[in-house]
Amino acid sequence: MSDLKYELKKLIIEECEKECEVEDIKDDDILFDPESPLELDSMDALQISMALHKKYGMKTTDSKELRKIMVSINTLAKYIEENE
């Protein structure tokens, strides 16, 4: 697991106050899905996007673009690496 992906998983767990371990989240798990193990909702999405903005300088506020970026840990990491 890359350091970035580990950091993203930890950020999501902390920001959304989830009771799980980093290892419980697979890189390709769909983050916002009724069957997702994290059970994230729109409030979680807002918290995650604000934390990403603060930590990585992610500046997108377009909800459609955010949905594409926050599909999985893989898509989040790819976006951050391409935009650093």
Backbone as a ProteinNet text record, in pm:
[ID]
protein_1_A
[PRIMARY]
MSDLKYELKKLIIEECEKECEVEDIKDDDILFDPESPLELDSMDALQISMALHKKYGMKTTDSKELRKIMVSINTLAKYIEENE
[TERTIARY]
84.7	0	89.4	58.7	139.3	110.4	205.1	186.5	64.5	43.8	-69.9	-201.8	-213.3	-337.2	-361.1	-255.7	-267.9	-318.7	-258.3	-299.3	-445.5	-488.6	-627	-725	-692.3	-777.9	-786.3	-672.2	-668.9	-749.6	-736.2	-810.7	-961.3	-1006.1	-1148.8	-1199.2	-1124.9	-1164.8	-1175.1	-1075.4	-1073.8	-1181.1	-1191.8	-1287	-1431.8	-1458.1	-1595.3	-1622.8	-1524.3	-1536.7	-1588.9	-1522.7	-1561.8	-1485.8	-1551.5	-1493.8	-1437	-1327.8	-1263.2	-1114.7	-1043	-898.3	-865.6	-750.2	-704.4	-705.8	-665	-656.6	-793.4	-901.4	-1036.1	-1084.1	-1017.2	-1058.6	-969.7	-1032.4	-957.8	-943.2	-834.9	-807.8	-917.2	-983.3	-1084.8	-1227.5	-1246.7	-1382.2	-1452.5	-1578	-1659.6	-1690.5	-1651.7	-1665	-1808.9	-1882.3	-2019.2	-2115.9	-2156.5	-2244.9	-2320.3	-2448.3	-2523.5	-2459.5	-2385.6	-2322.9	-2177.3	-2130	-1992.4	-1974.1	-1861.8	-1838	-1827.7	-1796.5	-1781.9	-1914.5	-2014.8	-2146	-2135	-2062.4	-2044.3	-2166.7	-2197.3	-2310.6	-2265.6	-2361	-2327	-2255.6	-2287.9	-2216.8	-2072.1	-2050.7	-1914.3	-1838	-1904.9	-1841.4	-1794.8	-1877.9	-1841.6	-1720.6	-1721.5	-1609.5	-1480.2	-1491.3	-1373.2	-1320.7	-1410	-1364.3	-1297.4	-1348.9	-1285.5	-1147.7	-1137.2	-1009.2	-907.8	-953.8	-865.1	-816.9	-905.4	-868.3	-760.7	-781.4	-687.3	-551.9	-553.7	-429.1	-354	-429	-364.4	-388	-461.7	-487.8	-585.5	-664.5	-762	-866.5	-882.4	-964.1	-1098	-1128.9	-1254.1	-1375.6	-1475.7	-1600.1	-1718.8	-1691.8	-1795.4	-1837.4	-1962.9	-2008	-1996.6	-2018.2	-2004.8	-1859.4	-1766.9	-1625.7	-1583	-1631.1	-1598.4	-1645.7	-1764.1	-1814.8	-1722.8	-1668.1	-1575.6	-1444.1	-1398.3	-1271.5	-1282.1	-1394.2	-1408	-1480.4	-1457.6	-1518.6	-1453.5	-1321	-1245.8	-1115	-1042.6	-909.9	-819.7	-831.3	-749.4	-774	-901.6	-931	-889.4	-904.1	-859.4	-708.1	-635.8	-489.2	-440.9	-503	-464	-484.4	-598.6	-626.9	-524	-496.3	-400.9	-261.9	-218.4	-84.9	-73.9	-180.4	-178.2	-187.4	-236.9	-259.8	-171.5	-67.7	24.6	125.7
-117.9	0	124.5	217	338.7	425.8	512.3	603.9	692.4	740.1	827.6	754.5	633.5	557.4	529.7	498.7	477.4	605.2	719.8	848.8	880.6	850.3	877.3	792.1	666.5	577.7	626.3	664.6	714.4	844	932.1	1058.3	1032.4	939.9	909	853.2	760.8	700.6	807.6	895	998.2	1104.4	1155.6	1263.1	1217.6	1093.1	1042	960.4	955.8	885.5	743.7	669.4	530.8	436.6	329.8	229.7	115.2	141	35.8	65.4	-27.5	-13.1	20.4	80.3	115.4	-8.7	-121.5	-245.6	-296.6	-248.8	-292.2	-229.3	-124	-52.8	-97.3	-151.9	-192.9	-71.5	-69.2	44.5	66.6	-41.2	-27.8	-35.6	-35.1	-30	97.3	84.7	201.9	270	396.2	464.9	504.1	550.7	597.8	506.1	403.4	302.7	240.9	210.6	151.8	23.7	-46	-170.6	-152.4	-30.2	-2.2	-35.2	-95.5	-127.6	-2.7	112.4	235.1	307	277.4	340.9	493.8	550.7	695.5	760.9	882.4	956.5	1094.1	1179.3	1310.3	1400.1	1388.2	1466.8	1420.6	1290.3	1237.4	1290.7	1296.6	1348.2	1491.6	1571.1	1710.2	1717.4	1637.8	1636.6	1591.7	1488.2	1437	1542.9	1607.3	1706.8	1825.6	1866.5	1976.7	1935	1812	1762.7	1749.2	1705.3	1694	1831.5	1928	2065.1	2116.4	2092.6	2140.9	2070.1	1938.2	1860.7	1861	1852.8	1837.4	1955.5	2055.7	2171.3	2143.7	2038.7	2004.1	2114.2	2174.7	2294.4	2276.2	2158.3	2141.3	2151.8	2224.5	2236.3	2186.5	2147.1	2094.7	1955.5	1941	1814.4	1697.1	1720.7	1612.7	1566.9	1661.8	1626.8	1554.5	1602.5	1537.3	1393	1367	1229.3	1139.2	1192.2	1112.7	1088.9	1188.4	1178.6	1085.7	1092.6	1018.7	884.9	818.8	687.4	583.3	585.1	486.6	550.2	478	524.2	538.5	445.3	452.4	581.3	618.7	739.4	865.6	864.5	978.8	996.7	888.4	893.6	939.3	885.7	923.3	1073.1	1126	1267.2	1353.3	1317.8	1396	1390.6	1272.3	1259.4	1339.6	1341.2	1414.7	1565.8	1610.9	1753.5	1816	1746.5	1804	1893.5
0	0	0	-88.2	-93.1	28.5	60.4	173.3	153.4	30.5	2.3	27.1	-21.6	-3.3	144.9	218.5	362.5	430	393.1	450.1	418.6	296	257.1	338.1	355.9	434.9	579	633.5	771.5	783.2	686.1	685.1	685.4	601.2	593.3	725.9	783.4	911.7	1019.7	1026.1	1131	1108.3	986.8	958	973.9	940.1	944.3	1070.1	1157.6	1285.9	1268.8	1181.5	1155	1247.6	1284.5	1373.4	1290	1220.7	1143.5	1135.5	1078.2	1062.8	917.4	897.5	762.3	672.6	729	652.1	606.8	669.5	633.1	502.5	457.9	336.7	220.9	118.7	-0.8	-93.1	-167.3	-256.5	-360.2	-402	-506.6	-453.1	-320.7	-263.9	-309.3	-347.5	-379.7	-246.8	-232.7	-104.8	-73.1	-172.9	-150.1	-222.9	-152.8	-206.9	-89.9	-106.5	5.1	60.1	-24.5	19.7	60.5	62.1	102.7	251	286.3	427.8	516.5	458.4	537.5	562.8	480.6	494.1	498.2	402.5	395.2	332.9	378.5	324.7	276	240.1	183.5	285	411.8	514.2	524.8	513.9	513.9	393	277.8	156.4	176.7	241.4	268.8	362	466.9	560.9	491.6	410.5	339.2	243.1	167.2	69.8	139.1	254.4	327.6	380.2	429.6	479.6	365.3	248.7	132.1	87.6	92.6	58.3	154.1	281.8	383.1	373.8	358.5	362	228.6	117.7	-12.8	-106.9	-61.9	-146.3	-258.7	-246.9	-349.3	-357	-474.4	-484.9	-554.8	-601.7	-675.5	-582.9	-629	-553.5	-636.5	-759.1	-847.8	-799.2	-759.8	-701.1	-798.9	-927.8	-1026.4	-1036.1	-1035.7	-1041.7	-913.4	-799.4	-672.4	-670	-723.4	-727.8	-808.6	-918.2	-1000.3	-927.5	-853.9	-782.6	-662	-590.3	-465.2	-481.2	-592.9	-614.6	-523.4	-518.5	-440.6	-394.1	-313.3	-271	-392.8	-487.8	-609.6	-687.4	-705.4	-783.6	-708.5	-577.2	-496.7	-507	-488.6	-493.7	-630.5	-735.3	-872.3	-894	-852.1	-869.3	-794.2	-671.5	-590.8	-651.4	-694.7	-754.3	-883.3	-963.4	-1090	-1070.9	-957.1	-936.7	-830.9	-790.2	-691	-757.3
[MASK]
++++++++++++++++++++++++++++++++++++++++++++++++++++++++++++++++++++++++++++++++++++

